[in-house]
Amino acid sequence: MITDQEQYDIDITIDEADVERVLSTAPQDVDTPSELTFARNVFLPLTTACRYTCTYCSFYDVPGDATLMSPEEIRETLRSAAQAGCTEALFTFGDKPDSRYRAIHAQLDEWGYDSILAYLYRACEIALEEGLLPHSNPGDLTEQEFRRLREVNASMGVMLETTADIEAHSGGRRKSPGQRLNTIRAAGRAGVPFTTGILVGIGETERDRAESLLAIAELHERYDHVQEVIVQNVVPNERSDFEQPSVETMRRTVAMARAALPEAVSVQVPPNLSPTRELLDCGVDDLGGVSPVTDDHINPAYKWPALEELQEIAESAGLPLYERLPIYRRYLPDELRSSDVPAAGNDRNRRWISDRVSEALFASDETGRQYRRIATRTQLFGAPN
């Protein structure tokens, strides 16, 4: 049951027959993908301040302890990333810090920014200046905020996590399913290529997972903006006593995702958190963003695999491995899409990227050429044995 839809005027109806279809899907019912993809990124935790206090999250810091990256730190990190061949600048931070984080607001004001989103805009500009394509996860946004930020982002995202009303989201600063669905809808209306996903093992049921996946699918059917859906298992950390879901649970959930989502939407698992090798035959076709230069700041105890490890994972399943950009090929301009990749959306004239991002993609320098090389598909490390 999807809760609090009326508050956000969300009209999503999940058909019972679809729920039963997804719930009845087993790993053997879905096809193994024909390839695997990943993005080479750099992870920038813009601020650890957050208005939410989810019980499983170790990313946010309480007022007085929260950090804020300076413009100098941002540029230095991005330069190191560019030298390492990264193409994606992943900006992640807690949802809109409120008045509890007075020190954060005071620092932003001193630097000349009236909000964290205004500062994010500048951080994305720095990324473009240093030769990386921004992908921002700034929490819940309005359509107007998405339209502003799409000017400097290749793609954006927010995790739905679940449509269930769970205890892990309870309290005075609760994250609500309706609010998250509203954010995914707002991104679609603004024409933002988007990443979302579910979090497995935070108190939801298997039926909740099916309904969450089908809710994402319905919003995608309206706007055709969801690039990928992450199926992420919760992991133990200093704040959480949730047990990591079993391999069998993850296999079933990944298969359910493949059955619930349109074929064009990728199913992703994070290779530093998931039993990835055991999931490849369940419909996984993307391994997400992997950083050669920074930690996973949301799950710092879980190290990113090296690129050679990704290749070993792909080879174990007999799959070719391709590097991709943060924006998927079907959202790219016609000049960067091969004829076998149809354009996203029903409107052939719809532009999914802004002029500023397009300028970066078509730049005549080495960075622009690198973007185009990756967009036109060069298999990493050659063919698998």
Buried (B, 14 or more C-beta within 10 A) or exposed (E): EBEBBEEBEBEBEBEEEBBEBBBEBEBEEBEBBEEBBBBBBBBBBBBBBBBBBBBBBBBBBEBEEBBBBEEEEBBEBBBBBBEEEBBBBBBBBBBBBBEBBEBBBEBBEEEEBEBBBBBBBBBBBBBBEBBBBBBBBBBBBEBEBBBBBBBBBBBBBBBBBBBBBBEBBBEEBBBBBBBBBBBBBBBBBBBBBBBBBBBBBBBBEBBBBBBBBBBBBBBBEEBBBBBBBBBBBBBEBEBBEBEBBEBEBBBBBBBBBBBBBEEBBBBBBBBBBBBBBBBBBBBBBBBBBBBBBBBBBBBEEBEBBEBEBBBBBBBEBEBBBBBBBBBBBBBBBEEBBEEEBEBBBEEEEEEBBBEBBBEBBBBEEEBBEBBBEBBEBEEBBEEBE
